[in-house]
Amino acid sequence: GGELLACRDLAVGEELFSEAPLAWQPEASSRLTLCAACGNRATSATPSAAVVAHEQCQGCGQVVFCSSCRGTKCKMCPELKISRGRVGGGTLLALDLVRRRHARELPEASFPPPVAAGAAWQAAARGAAEGVQKVGHWCSAVRWSDDEAVELVAALEPGRVELGAKGERVAVGYYPKFARLRVASSVAMMSGSGSTGSVQIDIRPSPEHAFTLRATLKRAVRAGDIVCS
């Protein structure tokens, strides 16, 4: 949760980090065209082609997998099946993360340390968490508390990125390193010791995932200076 300092001189264009999403969910409009595992285009735009060309989840019928990801388990099968795909990507993303966090399946550094938040943001986080809990109780067994859900929703917000293609929102993802960069930038700005705009964020395909986040420097940073998004 502290400031992010450069340990050496950094030049314009240097890559700070690149990361695939720790978790991601396609939106309803993209579930039959994007692979639910790697995010690459799995099918043509028609649902009938999705069934013929690649593997469709036999449990929920709401997502598809590309030829490279055949046999991958559908993470949100109960929720997608019972809701008939009506649950939004953001809610499924939070539900996936809170479930995996409660089961201790996530790395320790998955979420940045909590930061002070205003009453309005706390209310928004609690409202979003209520939606997550509603879907969780409705579709599957919930073993975590409401407070855990609120904490998770608040923790993932700095690293939550809406993912688009050709101007259309197609998915949502969570990026831990990006979350820590944003939190560190907020700390620096609140202390008056940082300035915005030194980091460029791009979403590009990589062998690991179609929606890989890449952070590069837009301007040079000297050793000991603060890096801000």
N, C-alpha and C positions, 0 to 999 in steps of 0.2 A: 503494500500500500504506500510505500515511500516513493521519492522521486527517482527517475531513471537517468543515471549519469553515464556519459560516454567515457569509457576507460582509455580511449585513444582518439586521435583525430579521425573523423569520419568524413568521407568525400561524398559529393552529390552522386546519387545513383547507387550507392552501396545498399545491399540488402541487409536489413536488420533481422528479418526472420521470414520464413514461409511455413505455413501450416494448413493441413487439411482440417475440416471441421471435426471437433470432438463428437458432435452430434448434429444431425440435420434432418429436415423433413420437407419433402416436396409439398406444394400446395395442391389442392384438389384438382385444379386444372392441368397439373403436370404429372399426376401419379401414374397415368397410363402411357406416358411418353418418356419420362426420365427413369433411369435405373434407380431403385430405392436404396441400393448399396453405394454405388460409386458416383451417381449423379450424371453419368453420361447418357446421351440420348439412346434409348433402348429400342424404340419403335417409331413407326410413322405416327401421324396424328390421329389415326383411326383406331378405336378400341378393338375392332375385329382383327386388324393387322397385329395388334399387340399380342393377341392370343396365339396367332399362327407363327409369328416371327420369333418371339422370345418367351421366356417363362413368366407366367402370371401367377401370383400367389393363389394357391388353391384354397386357402383358408378364408381370406377376406375378399379376394377378387378385385381389390382396389389398387394394387401396385404391381409393377413388373420389374424384372431383372434382366440385364443385358446378358449376352452369351458368356461373358467373362465371369459373371457373378451368379450363374445358375446354381441353385441349391442353397443360396443364402437364406437364412431364417428371416422371416418378416417380423421386425421388432414390434410393430404396433398392430398386429393382426386382430386381437380381440376388440380393440377400440375401433378399428376401421370396419370390421365386420358388423358389430352391433350398431354402430352409428351410420352405417352405409356410406362411409366416407365423408360425412358432414362436418367432422371436427377439423378445425383449422390447423395449419402447420405449426403455428406458434404454440398452441396448447399441447399438441403432440410432442413438440420439442421439449417443453418444460416437463411434461409427464415422463418422457423417456429419461431425462437427466435426473429427476428426483428419484425415480425408481432405481436407477443404476447407482446413484449416490448412496441411497439407503442400503443397498445390497453390498456396498463397498467395492464396486466394480470399477470405480474411476480413480485415476492417479490423484495423489494428494494435492498437487498444484493445479487442479482443474479449475478452481475458482479463485479470484483475487480476494484479499482480505476485505471485510465489509467497510464501507465508508459512511459517514453521516449523511442522512437523507432527510428532506423536508417532509412535512405532514402530507402534502399532496402526493408525493412520490410513494410514500408508505401506503397510502390509501389505494393508489393504482396497483401496487404490487400485491396487496391483499385481495383486490378485486380479480386480478389475473389468476392468482393462486386458487381462488374459489372456483374458477372455471376448470382449472386443472384437477382439483379434487372432485368436482362433480363428475367429470368424465372418468376419473379413476375409480370412484365408488360405483359408478354405473356399469362400467365395462370389465373391471378386474379387481382383484383383492388389493386393498390399500393398507399398508403396514406402517405408514409414517403419519405423523401428526400434521394438522393444518399449519402449525407454526413452521414445521420443516419445509412445507411447500412454499410458504411466504418467503422464507429465507433463501430458498433455491431460486425463486423467480427474481428476487432482488439481486442475487449474486450473478445470475447469468446475463442480466441486462447490458452490462458494459461490453460483453463479447457477442451479443446477439446481432446478427447481420441479416437484413433482408436481401435475398439473392434474386437477381433479375436477368432477363434475356430479352434483348430488343425492346427495352422499355417496359416489359411486363414482369411483375413479381411472380416467380415460379417456385421459390422455396425459401426456407429460413434456416440459418445455421448458427452454431455457437463455436467461437474460437478463443481458447484460453489465453494464448499469448497476446492477442489483440485486446482482450479484456484487461489484462495487466497493464498494457501500454496506455489504455484509456484512463484507467484508475490513477496511474502514476502521473499522467498529464493533468488530470483534475487536481491532484495534490499540489503539483507545481504551480498551476494557475491560481489556486486559492491562496498559496503562500506568496504569490507575486514574484516568483523566481523563474518562471518559464514563459515562453511565448508559443502560440500555436502555429501550425503550418510547416513543421520541419519534416513530416512523414507523409509519404504518398501510399495509399492503400489501394490495391488492385485485386480483383478476383479473376483468376486464370485457371485453366485446366492443367492438371499435372498427372503423372502416371498413378498417383495415389488417389486423387479425387478430382472431379470436374470443377468443383467450386473451392479451389485452394486459394487461401488468402496470402498475399505477398506484400510486405512492408518495406519500402525503400526510402532513402533520404531525398528530399527535394532541395535541401540546402546543406552546405557543409556544417559540421558540428565539431567544435574543438574538444579536446580531452578535458574532462571535468565539467563540461556544460551539460545542461539538462536537455534531454530529447523529449519532445512533445508531439502528440498526434495532431 
